[in-house]
């Protein structure tokens, strides 16, 4: 299924159904890259990831919104993480996506709707044109508001590292952490 989010259109399924996750990889054409998970409530993460002070501070400040946090995986299936030790998670700021996530049990794969190496879809029309023959459902929510992938920050070690720039600037992320951490401990992006 393809659905709107606040950043770009997402290609999703139940992350706890291995055959559905494998279908996502076939559609995207990539085999080794883990897929992020969208949730509707931070409480859903209890027992599935290791949370730390930096992660909890960023979740409070930027969720729902365009911030994906990479956390140490504890309970998500290996198909989602491609056997890795971490998983990306976020709560989107889009009412359609949040309703869909809630109706799907609180979890939904949230990878961008595109083939590897191609730009993500920003409208349902683009999704239909590029991927329509390979998905069961496309939900039209208008043009994606931010039109850029989320900012991705790895907090799995407790020390935030910027993995992908996006709508949130690094200064805002650092400022959100400073009340509980020393500013000089936030790794600046290369």
C-alpha positions as CSV (number, residue, x, y, z in Angstrom):
1,X,0.0,0.0,0.0
2,X,1.1,3.6,-0.7
3,X,-0.1,6.3,1.7
4,X,0.6,10.0,2.4
5,X,2.8,11.2,5.2
6,X,4.0,14.7,6.2
7,X,7.3,14.2,4.3
8,X,6.8,12.1,1.2
9,X,4.5,9.2,0.2
10,X,5.2,6.0,2.0
11,X,5.2,2.4,0.9
12,X,4.0,0.3,3.7
13,X,2.9,-3.0,5.2
14,X,2.7,-4.7,8.6
15,X,6.3,-4.9,9.8
16,X,5.5,-8.2,11.7
17,X,4.6,-10.0,8.5
18,X,7.8,-11.2,6.9
19,X,6.2,-12.0,3.5
20,X,4.8,-8.4,3.3
21,X,8.2,-6.9,4.2
22,X,9.8,-9.0,1.5
23,X,7.3,-7.7,-1.0
24,X,8.3,-4.1,-0.1
25,X,11.9,-5.0,-0.9
26,X,10.9,-6.5,-4.2
27,X,8.9,-3.4,-5.2
28,X,11.8,-1.1,-4.2
29,X,14.4,-3.3,-5.7
30,X,16.7,-3.3,-2.8
31,X,17.7,-6.2,-0.6
32,X,20.0,-5.0,2.1
33,X,18.7,-1.7,3.4
34,X,16.5,-1.8,6.5
35,X,13.1,-0.2,6.4
36,X,11.9,2.3,9.0
37,X,8.8,1.8,11.1
38,X,6.1,4.4,11.7
39,X,4.2,4.3,14.9
40,X,1.2,6.2,16.4
41,X,2.4,6.4,20.0
42,X,5.9,6.3,21.6
43,X,4.6,3.8,24.1
44,X,4.5,1.2,21.3
45,X,8.3,1.1,21.4
46,X,8.5,-0.3,24.9
47,X,10.1,-3.7,24.7
48,X,10.9,-3.4,21.0
49,X,13.9,-0.9,21.2
50,X,16.4,0.4,23.7
51,X,15.4,3.9,24.6
52,X,17.9,6.4,26.1
53,X,17.8,10.0,27.4
54,X,18.7,11.5,24.0
55,X,16.0,9.5,22.2
56,X,13.3,10.3,24.7
57,X,14.2,14.0,24.6
58,X,14.0,14.1,20.8
59,X,10.8,12.2,20.7
60,X,9.2,14.6,23.2
61,X,10.3,17.6,21.1
62,X,9.9,16.5,17.5
63,X,7.2,13.8,17.4
64,X,4.9,13.8,15.6
65,X,7.1,15.2,12.9
66,X,9.8,14.7,10.3
67,X,12.4,13.1,12.6
68,X,13.4,9.4,12.3
69,X,15.3,8.1,15.2
70,X,17.6,5.1,14.8
71,X,17.5,3.0,18.0
72,X,19.0,-0.3,19.1
73,X,16.5,-3.1,18.1
74,X,15.2,-5.5,20.7
75,X,12.0,-6.9,19.3
76,X,11.4,-5.9,15.7
77,X,11.7,-8.9,13.2
78,X,15.0,-9.4,11.4
79,X,13.3,-8.9,8.0
80,X,12.7,-5.2,8.9
81,X,16.2,-4.6,10.1
82,X,17.8,-6.9,7.5
83,X,19.5,-8.7,10.4
84,X,21.0,-5.5,11.8
85,X,21.1,-4.3,15.4
86,X,19.2,-1.0,14.9
87,X,15.9,0.2,13.5
88,X,14.6,3.6,12.4
89,X,11.3,4.8,13.9
90,X,9.1,7.9,13.7
91,X,5.6,9.3,14.3
92,X,4.5,11.3,11.2
93,X,2.6,14.5,11.5
94,X,-0.2,13.6,9.1
95,X,-3.7,12.7,10.1
96,X,-4.2,10.1,7.3
97,X,-1.0,8.3,8.1
98,X,-1.7,8.4,11.9
99,X,-5.2,7.0,11.4
100,X,-3.9,4.3,9.1
101,X,-1.1,3.3,11.5
102,X,-3.6,3.1,14.4
103,X,-6.0,1.0,12.3
104,X,-3.0,-1.3,11.5
105,X,-2.3,-2.1,15.1
106,X,0.1,0.9,15.8
107,X,2.9,-0.1,13.4
108,X,3.5,0.4,9.7
109,X,6.6,0.1,7.5
110,X,7.4,3.7,6.5
111,X,9.9,3.5,3.6
112,X,9.5,6.1,0.8
113,X,7.3,5.1,-2.1
114,X,9.9,4.8,-4.9
115,X,12.3,2.4,-6.5
116,X,15.9,2.5,-5.3
117,X,17.7,5.4,-6.9
118,X,14.5,7.3,-8.0
119,X,13.0,10.2,-6.2
120,X,10.2,9.5,-3.8
121,X,6.6,10.1,-4.8
122,X,5.1,13.4,-3.6
123,X,1.5,12.7,-4.9
124,X,-0.8,9.8,-5.3
125,X,-0.7,10.4,-9.1
126,X,3.1,10.0,-9.1
127,X,2.7,6.8,-7.1
128,X,0.1,5.4,-9.5
129,X,2.3,6.2,-12.5
130,X,5.5,4.7,-11.0
131,X,4.3,1.8,-8.8
132,X,0.6,1.4,-9.4
133,X,0.9,-2.1,-11.0
134,X,2.8,-3.4,-7.9
135,X,0.7,-2.3,-5.0
136,X,-2.8,-3.2,-3.8
137,X,-3.9,0.3,-2.6
138,X,-2.9,3.9,-3.1
139,X,-4.4,6.5,-0.7
140,X,-4.6,10.0,-2.0
141,X,-3.9,12.6,0.6
142,X,-2.9,15.5,-1.7
143,X,0.7,16.6,-2.2
144,X,3.2,15.7,0.6
145,X,3.5,18.8,2.7
146,X,7.3,18.9,3.2
147,X,8.3,17.1,0.0
148,X,11.6,15.8,1.5
149,X,12.5,12.7,3.5
150,X,12.7,13.0,7.2
151,X,15.8,14.0,9.1
152,X,17.5,10.8,10.3
153,X,19.4,10.8,13.6
154,X,21.1,7.7,15.1
155,X,20.7,7.7,18.9
156,X,21.4,4.0,19.3
157,X,24.6,4.7,21.3
158,X,23.1,7.6,23.3
159,X,25.3,10.1,21.4
160,X,23.2,11.6,18.5
161,X,24.7,11.4,15.0
162,X,23.1,12.9,11.9
163,X,22.7,10.2,9.2
164,X,20.5,12.1,6.7
165,X,19.7,15.8,6.6
166,X,16.0,16.7,6.2
167,X,13.5,19.3,7.3
168,X,14.9,19.6,10.8
169,X,18.2,21.5,11.1
170,X,21.0,20.1,13.2
171,X,21.0,23.2,15.5
172,X,17.4,22.5,16.5
173,X,18.2,18.9,17.3
174,X,21.2,19.8,19.3
175,X,19.2,22.5,21.2
176,X,16.6,19.8,22.1
177,X,19.3,17.6,23.6
178,X,21.3,20.3,25.5
179,X,19.0,20.6,28.5
180,X,20.1,17.0,29.4
181,X,23.4,16.7,27.7
182,X,26.5,18.8,27.1
183,X,26.4,20.7,23.8
184,X,29.9,19.5,22.9
185,X,28.8,15.9,23.1
186,X,26.4,16.1,20.1
187,X,28.4,14.8,17.1
188,X,28.4,17.4,14.4
189,X,27.6,16.0,10.9
190,X,30.6,15.6,8.6
